[in-house]
């Protein structure tokens, strides 16, 4: 497996207020696949994504990506790991307001020793005509496209998406999901997408259903539906 998680545990708080958010998560994801982490609010899916992304540290268990163990890394190695392996797309776009679309995407390219061609990326994103605009001149969907471009331009092994359509309307949400689907096909990135929207699971290769900090069910989807055909 490209990504392997073994017995991941995480708690927050202290003493009587300590709450166990992840209660021993174990799973594996093959390279180049789309995996949806599905579950209600509070199920632990975003915490799990943050641990995979090195943003939060697990209390126990192990994570390996392409044979590299995360927990054995010091801070410098962890920073290099994030650069080498990970691209992150948030629900909030987190773009730099005084930079253009092209410049925001270039920020991601500077973090990589092997970035993808930026002109090709901007065209794939459907942003060629908007590349010299700043974020306040863009729609929500265009801003999210830019954020995806910034994450993908560094050519990461894994694209982590935390509710990437949460702030978008129905039609724009489907366009963003199609873009993620297209990027996966074109560049071969492994995609891990967190959502509470049950319909989105139908575009994924793997579906991991979380509830109360545990995996309740893992499905392999042999009849994927294209993103633009999803209904909810």
For each residue, the residues with C-beta under 8 A, 3 or more apart:
1: 4 28 29 30
2: 29 30 31 32 65 66 157 190
3: 28 29 52 63 64 65 158 190 192
4: 1 27 28 62 63 64
5: 8 25 26 27 28 48 52 61 62 63
6: 26 61 62 63
7: 24 25 26 60 61 62
8: 5 22 24 25 26 48 51 58 60 61 62 63
9: 20 22 23 24 25 58 59 60 61
10: 20 21 22 44 47 51 56 58 59
11: 18 19 20 21 59
12: 18 19 21
13: 17 18 19
14: 17 18
15: 18
16:
17: 13 14
18: 11 12 13 14 15
19: 11 12 13
20: 9 10 11 23 213
21: 10 11 12 44 47 213
22: 8 9 10 25 44 47 48 51 58 213
23: 9 20 212 213 214
24: 7 8 9 61 214
25: 5 7 8 9 22 44 48 61 210 213 214 215
26: 5 6 7 8 61 215
27: 4 5 208 215 218
28: 1 3 4 5
29: 1 2 3 33 35 190 192 206
30: 1 2 33 190 205
31: 2 66 157 188 190
32: 2 184 188 189 190
33: 29 30 190 191 205 206
34: 180 181 184 190 191 193 203 204 205 206
35: 29 190 191 192 193 204 205 206 207 208
36: 193 194 195 200 201 203 204 206 207 208
37: 45 48 49 192 193 194 195 208 210
38: 45 195 196 198 200 201 207 208 209 210
39: 43 44 45 196 209 210 211
40: 43 196 211
41: 196
42:
43: 39 40 210 211 212 213
44: 10 21 22 25 39 47 48 210 212 213 214
45: 37 38 39 48 49 194 210
46: 49 50 162 163 194
47: 10 21 22 44 50 51 56
48: 5 8 22 25 37 44 45 51 52 210
49: 37 45 46 52 53 160 162 192 194
50: 46 47 53 55 56
51: 8 10 22 47 48 54 55 56 57 58 63
52: 3 5 48 49 63 158 160 192
53: 49 50 82 86 88 160
54: 51 70 78 81 82 86
55: 50 51
56: 10 47 50 51
57: 51
58: 8 9 10 22 51 61 63 71
59: 9 10 11
60: 7 8 9
61: 5 6 7 8 9 24 25 26 58
62: 4 5 6 7 8 69 70 71
63: 3 4 5 6 8 51 52 58 69 70 71
64: 3 4 67 68 69 70
65: 2 3 68 70 81 85 157 158
66: 2 31 85 157
67: 64
68: 64 65 73 81 85
69: 62 63 64 72 73
70: 54 62 63 64 65 73 78 81
71: 58 62 63
72: 69
73: 68 69 70 77 78 81
74: 77 78
75: 78 79
76: 79 80
77: 73 74 80 81
78: 54 70 73 74 75 81 82
79: 75 76 82 83
80: 76 77 83 84
81: 54 65 68 70 73 77 78 84 85 86
82: 53 54 78 79 85 86
83: 79 80 86 111 112 154
84: 80 81 156 157
85: 65 66 68 81 82 156 157 158
86: 53 54 81 82 83 156 157 158 160
87: 108 150 151 152 154 156 158 159 160 189
88: 53 151 160 162
89: 144 147 148 151 159 160 161 162 164
90: 93 94 147 162 164
91: 162 163 164 166 167
92: 167
93: 90 135 140 143 144 146 147
94: 90 147
95: 99 104 135 143 146 147 150
96: 99 103 104 107 135
97: 134 135 136
98: 134
99: 95 96 103 104 107 134 135
100: 103 104 131 132 133 134
101: 104 105 122 127 130 131 132 133 134 135 138 142 146 149
102: 105 106 118 122 131 132
103: 96 99 100 106 107
104: 95 96 99 100 101 107 135 146 147 149 150
105: 101 102 108 109 118 121 122 146 149 150 153
106: 102 103 109 110 118 153
107: 96 99 103 104 110 111 150
108: 87 105 111 112 115 149 150 151 152 153 154
109: 105 106 112 115 116 118 153 154
110: 106 107
111: 83 107 108 154
112: 83 108 109 115 153 154 155
113:
114: 155
115: 108 109 112 118 153 154 155
116: 109 120 121 152 153 154 155 187
117: 120 121
118: 102 105 106 109 115 121 122 153
119: 122 123
120: 116 117 123 124
121: 105 116 117 118 124 125 149 152 153
122: 101 102 105 118 119 125 127 128 131 149
123: 119 120 126 127 128
124: 120 121 182 183 186
125: 121 122 145 146 148 149 179
126: 123 145 179
127: 101 122 123 130 131 142 145 146 149
128: 122 123 131
129:
130: 101 127 133 137 138 142
131: 100 101 102 122 127 128
132: 100 101 102
133: 100 101 130 137 138
134: 97 98 99 100 101 137 138
135: 93 95 96 97 99 101 104 138 143 146
136: 97
137: 130 133 134
138: 101 130 133 134 135 142 143 146
139: 142 143 172
140: 93 143 144 167 168 169 172
141: 144 145 168 172 175 176
142: 101 127 130 138 139 145 146
143: 93 95 135 138 139 140 146 147
144: 89 93 140 141 147 148 164 165 167 168 172 176
145: 125 126 127 141 142 148 149 176 179
146: 93 95 101 104 105 125 127 135 138 142 143 149 150
147: 89 90 93 94 95 104 143 144 150 151
148: 89 125 144 145 151 152 159 164 176 179 180 183
149: 101 104 105 108 121 122 125 127 145 146 152 153
150: 87 95 104 105 107 108 146 147 153
151: 87 88 89 108 147 148 154 156 159
152: 87 108 116 121 148 149 155 156 159 183 187 189
153: 105 106 108 109 112 115 116 118 121 149 150
154: 83 87 108 109 111 112 115 116 151
155: 112 114 115 116 152 187
156: 84 85 86 87 151 152 159 189
157: 2 31 65 66 84 85 86 189 190
158: 3 52 65 85 86 87 189 190 191 192
159: 87 89 148 151 152 156 180 183 184 189 190 191 192
160: 49 52 53 86 87 88 89 192
161: 89 164 180 191 192 193 194
162: 46 49 88 89 90 91 194
163: 46 91 166 194 195 196
164: 89 90 91 144 148 161 176 177 180 193
165: 144 168 172 173 176 177 195 197 200
166: 91 163
167: 91 92 140 144
168: 140 141 144 165 172 173 176
169: 140 172 173
170: 173 174 232
171: 174 175
172: 139 140 141 144 165 168 169 175 176
173: 165 168 169 170 176 177
174: 170 171 177 178 227 228 230
175: 141 171 172 178 179 228
176: 141 144 145 148 164 165 168 172 173 179 180
177: 164 165 173 174 180 181 200 203 227 228 230
178: 174 175 181 182 226 227 228
179: 125 126 145 148 175 176 182 183
180: 34 148 159 161 164 176 177 183 184 191 193 227
181: 34 177 178 184 185 203 226 227
182: 124 178 179 185 186
183: 124 148 152 159 179 180 186 187 189 191
184: 32 34 159 180 181 187 188 189 191
185: 181 182 188
186: 124 182 183
187: 116 152 155 183 184
188: 31 32 184 185
189: 32 87 152 156 157 158 159 183 184
190: 2 3 29 30 31 32 33 34 35 157 158 159
191: 33 34 35 158 159 161 180 183 184
192: 3 29 35 37 49 52 158 159 160 161
193: 34 35 36 37 161 164 180 200 204
194: 36 37 45 46 49 161 162 163
195: 36 37 38 163 165 200 201
196: 38 39 40 41 163
197: 165 200 232
198: 38 201 232
199: 202 230 231 232
200: 36 38 165 177 193 195 197 203 204 230 232
201: 36 38 195 198 204 207 219 221
202: 199 221 224 225 230
203: 34 36 177 181 200 224 225 226 227 230
204: 34 35 36 193 200 201 207 221 224
205: 30 33 34 35 220 221 224
206: 29 33 34 35 36 218 219 220 221
207: 35 36 38 201 204 217 218 219 221
208: 27 35 36 37 38 215 217 218
209: 38 39 215 216 217 218 219
210: 25 37 38 39 43 44 45 48 213 214 215 216
211: 39 40 43 214 216
212: 23 43 44
213: 20 21 22 23 25 43 44 210
214: 23 24 25 44 210 211
215: 25 26 27 208 209 210 218
216: 209 210 211
217: 207 208 209
218: 27 206 207 208 209 215
219: 201 206 207 209
220: 205 206
221: 201 202 204 205 206 207 224
222:
223:
224: 202 203 204 205 221
225: 202 203 229 230
226: 178 181 203 229 230
227: 174 177 178 180 181 203 230
228: 174 175 177 178
229: 225 226
230: 174 177 199 200 202 203 225 226 227
231: 199
232: 170 197 198 199 200
